[in-house]
């Protein structure tokens, strides 16, 4: 079996990063039941017990995966929240959703699996909530700069729309054009 270099290809990875890459790939391709310390070790081609050295419990592994996903997603979103016009915001959102549901489909699917698990796991819900809070703050600032009068409601509307589109693209394999829907919501948010 070859090492999993799904998310950090071309870079030298720590064993912990390799375990996280493998865990994300397992979650995103096979679901929550596939996520065991042993399967992560096998997928990452690590010695047995390596993953449990970094993440002692299943909950610790789930939180580690959530934190890794958050770190990887946030690092790719910076440009989306510095638009100079409604059109730039729309373009950035379309690009972000395309990247999230196409290039990073496995990562996004893993995140969606974690969201469902978080409905009854408070620690995981807290980990995922930090990402939501950071994303909301960045989007709210961008909408404020673009002239939105009710930035809280506008942010919630844009995020709900984006989350729904992501869910449809991933879960339903819906490849319809997202631009008209996002444009409607962005224009309404800035009206």
Residue pairs with C-beta under 8 A, 6 or more apart in sequence:
1 42
1 43
1 45
2 45
3 18
3 44
3 45
4 18
4 21
4 22
4 25
4 43
4 44
4 45
5 13
5 18
5 21
6 21
6 22
6 24
6 25
6 106
7 20
7 21
7 24
7 72
7 107
8 17
8 21
13 21
15 44
15 46
15 50
15 54
16 54
18 44
18 45
18 46
19 40
19 41
19 44
19 46
19 50
19 51
19 54
19 55
20 64
20 65
20 68
21 44
22 40
22 41
22 43
22 44
22 46
22 51
23 35
23 40
23 43
23 51
23 61
23 64
23 65
24 65
24 68
24 69
24 106
24 107
24 110
25 43
25 106
25 110
26 34
26 35
26 39
26 40
26 43
27 34
27 35
27 65
27 109
27 110
27 113
27 114
28 105
28 106
28 107
28 108
28 109
28 110
28 113
29 106
29 109
31 113
32 113
32 116
32 117
35 58
35 61
35 62
35 65
36 58
37 49
37 51
37 52
37 55
37 58
37 61
38 48
40 46
40 51
40 61
41 47
41 48
41 49
41 50
41 51
44 50
44 51
51 61
54 64
55 61
55 64
59 121
59 123
59 124
62 114
62 117
62 121
62 124
63 123
63 124
63 127
65 110
65 114
66 111
66 114
66 118
66 124
66 127
66 128
66 131
67 127
69 107
69 110
69 111
69 114
69 131
70 127
70 128
70 130
70 131
70 134
72 104
72 107
73 100
73 104
73 107
73 111
73 131
74 131
74 134
74 135
76 96
76 99
76 104
77 96
77 135
77 138
79 92
80 89
80 92
80 93
80 95
80 96
80 138
80 142
81 92
81 138
81 139
81 141
81 142
82 142
83 89
83 91
83 92
83 142
83 145
83 146
85 146
86 146
86 186
86 187
86 190
89 142
89 143
89 146
89 186
90 179
90 182
90 183
90 186
93 158
93 162
93 182
93 186
94 178
94 179
94 182
96 162
97 162
97 165
97 166
97 169
97 178
97 182
98 178
100 107
100 108
100 166
101 108
101 165
101 166
101 169
101 170
105 170
108 166
108 170
109 170
111 128
112 166
112 167
112 170
112 171
114 124
114 128
115 128
117 124
118 124
118 125
118 127
118 128
119 125
135 159
136 155
136 159
139 155
139 158
139 159
140 151
140 152
140 154
140 155
143 151
143 154
143 155
143 158
143 189
143 190
144 151
146 190
147 190
148 154
148 189
148 190
154 189
154 190
155 189
157 185
157 188
157 189
158 182
158 185
158 186
158 189
161 181
161 182
161 185
162 182
165 178
165 181
165 182
168 174
169 175
169 178
